[in-house]
Amino acid sequence: MLEDLKKALTDKKMVYGTNETIDALKKGKVKEVFVSSNCPEKVVSDLKHYANLSGAEVKRLDVPDKEIGLICKKHHSVSVLSH
C-alpha cells in the first residue's frame, strides 16, 4: 500500500489532515484515504464512515505518521491524507 501512496503523491490535489479529509469526503472530492499505522481508532472509524458514504477507499498503511511526513516531504507528522 505504500506504493499506492507514492503514486498518489504525484497528484497535485493531495489533502493533508483529518478535518480537511473529512470535509473533502463530505463534498465527494476524495477517491482514496491513507491512514498511518498509529492513527487513533476513533479517527479511523470516522474516516471509514464518511468514506463509505462517498464511495472512497480507506487504506491503512504499515508505517507511522512521522515516516509518512518524511515520505510526503513535510516537516511534521501526517496521520491522514487523501486525494
C-alpha angles and dihedrals in degrees: 000000000000088000089056089055093050091051091048091052089069087067109096092212101069116152117212125200139034099264094044091049093049090050091050090047090053089053092047094241098126131086100173135019120201118203128190122239092247098047111129114261092235090060092046090050092052092047092050090050094053093039090053090053093049099038096245125141123239115212120193110210125212092228131084125247095259092057092047088053089055093047089051091047092240125143092226140050118281117203098167132028135156146177 
